[in-house]
Amino acid sequence: MESEFILIVDDEERMRKLIKDFLKQKNYNTIEAADGEEALKIFTENENKIRLILLDVMMPKLDGWSVLRQIRQTSKVPIIMLTARGEEQDELFGFELGVDEYISKPFSPKILVARVEAILKRTSGDSKEVKDYGGIKIDNQGRTVSVDGKNIELSLREYELLVYLVENQGIALSRDKILNNVWNYDYYGDSRTIDSHIKKIRHKLGKKGKYIETIRGIGYKFEVK
């Protein structure tokens, strides 16, 4: 991972050091910011070198939500939000803004590192295959999606959810199964997180959004109609 970094953004020096030390054990290079303004400055100067951002919510000068909004205007870099809050609405709000992962403090550093590794592995893009699902083309290498030739912007989680649905075309998938396979860990939040993501994906797919069918009492199914 030479010359590439994970940006750690947290106003608590102790927390930054804790995360940095655990990531270093896995040979990840890190760069740090103590507030939102510094984070944006570092990101602007090193955008092509930053592979992932660990972003705290409550910070001085500029909070995590504001940083997230500005970064998402120009970049799809994976972002994991770190927050002391555990409210469901906060989590849904984060996903609406384009968060890829959401971890509430206190958390296990080992679990955090495992999620970092999982996201980086999924975004490495080692397959060159492009598949077409009724006009929805998915490029695994570029992690891009186009509808009738027009590219659409999806967050990492939206992309992974869509890929999971299309790869299981014609199969009714329960919300629990989706959480276990897409979120890739034991998730204890409300299943409305999935519903929120599905709603956004359908909107972005336009007329092709009808391919994602709601199965009452179960979950969702993707089927080209």
N, C-alpha and C positions, 0 to 999 in steps of 0.2 A: 504493500500500500504506500509505496514511496511517493512523497510529495502530495499525498492526499490526506485530508483531515476529517475528524469529527468535531464539529463546533459545539462546545459546552457553554450554555448561557444560563447563569444563575448568579444571583447577587450574594449568595453565601459561599465564601471561599472554602469552607470545610466541605460543603457538598460538591463543589467543583473538583476538589482534590480527591475525594472519595471515588467519584465517577472516573476521573482521570486514571487513578491507580489501578482500578479494575480493568479499564480498557487497555491500559499499557500491558497488562498480563497477557492479553490476547494480541499484542503487537499492533494495536491501533494507535496512530498518531492523533493527537488532539490539539486544539487551539481553544482558548478561553475568552469569555466576555463576561463582565460583571454587571452589565445592565443592557437594556434594549438598544440604546443609541450606539453603544460600543459594538453590539452584535451586528447591527446593520452596517456599520463602517467596515468591520472585518469581513462580513459576507460580500459586500460590494468589491472589496479589494482581492478576495480569494474565491470568488464564486465558482470558478472552474476546478478548484482544488477541494472543495467541501463536498463530501459524499453524503453526510447526514447531519442533522442538527438536533441536539437535545436542548429543549427550550422551556425554561421556567415561566410560569404565568405571572406571579406577583413580583415585580421588580421596580426599582426607582427609575425615574426619567422617562422610560417607555416600557409599558407592560408587554407580556408575551403575545397577547392577542394582536396588539398593534404591529409588533415585529412580524408576526405570522402573515397578517394582511399585506404588508409591504413586500415581503419575500414572494408571496404567491402571485403577485402581479407580474413577476418576470421569471419565476423558477418553480420547478416541480420537485426540487430536492426533498428527499424524505425528511419529515419532521416528527419527532416524538415530543409531546408536551409533558412537562413535569409540573405537578401542582399539588398543593396541600389540600385543595378542595376535592371532595368526592361526590359532589352533587351531580345527579344525572343530567340536569339541564346544562351544566358547564361542559360535560362531556359531549353532549349533542351539539352544543354551540361550537366546540372545537372541530368536530367532524364537518360541520357546515362550512367552516372557514378553510378546510383542506388539510386538517391534521391527519397524519398517517397512523399514529399510535398515540395512546393516552395513558399515562401512568400516574397514579395518585401517591403522594408521599404519606407515610414512609413506605419505601419499597425495598426489596432485596436487590442489592447491586448485581448479584449473579443473574437474577431474572432480567434485570435491565440489559445486561450485556448479551444475554441470550436473545432478547428481542432485537437488539441492534444487529446481531449476527444474522438473524432470520430476515430482517428487512434488507440488509445489504446483499444477502444471497439472492433474494427474490428480484432485486433490481440490477443484478450484475448483467443479465441478458446474454446468456451464452447460446441461445438458439436463434437461428436465422429464419425460422419458419413463419410464414404469414398465412393465416387461415381466414377463410371467408364464411361468415354465418349469415346468409340471407341479406348480403349487402353491408354487413358489419365486418370490417376487416381488422384483425388483431395481429400486430407485429410484435412477437415476443422479444426480439432483440432490442428494438427501439422502445419497447413498452408504450406503443402508440395504438390508438384506435381511430378508425375512420368510418364514416357512414356515407355510403354512396360517393366515395372519393373525397369527402371533406373531413379533415382531421377534427377531432373533438378533444377537449381538455378534461382529463380525469385525474383525480388524486390517486395516490398509490393504492389506498384501500378500495376506492371505487373500481379501479382497474382490476385488482385481484378478485373482487367480488364478481365482476362481469365475467372474467376468465373462468372462474369456478362454475358459474351458471352455464356458460356455453359449452364447457367441457363435459357437463352432465346434462346435455340437451335431452329434453323429453322426460327427465326424471324429476319427480316432486321432491324438493329438498326442504327438510324442516329447518326452523330457525336455529335450533340447537346444533344441527349438523353443519349449517353454514358458519356459525360461530367457531366451532371446533376446527374447521378446515380453512377458513379464511383468516380469522383472527389468530389462529394457531396457538392459543393458550386458553386456560380455563377462564372464562369471562363471566363476571358476576353482575354485570349491569343489566339494564332493561333491554329486551329484544327490540324495542323501538329504535335502537341504534341501527339495526339492519333495515328497518322500514324507512328510516331517514335516508340511508344510502341508496336504497332501491328507488326512492322517489327522485333523487337527484340524477341517478343514472338514466331513468326513463325519460326525464326531461331533456337530458343531453343527447339521447338517441333519437329524439323527435318521433317521427311516425314509427320508427323501428322499436320504440319503447314498448309497444304492444306485445313484442316477443317475450317480455318478462311477465308471466302470468301469476297472479295471486291465487294460491290454493288455500281456500278458506279452512281454518283450523289446523293447517300444516305449515305452510311457508310459501315458497315460490318455485316456479318452473320456467325454464327458458325453452321456447319452441318456435321455430320459424313458421309463420302462418302465411 
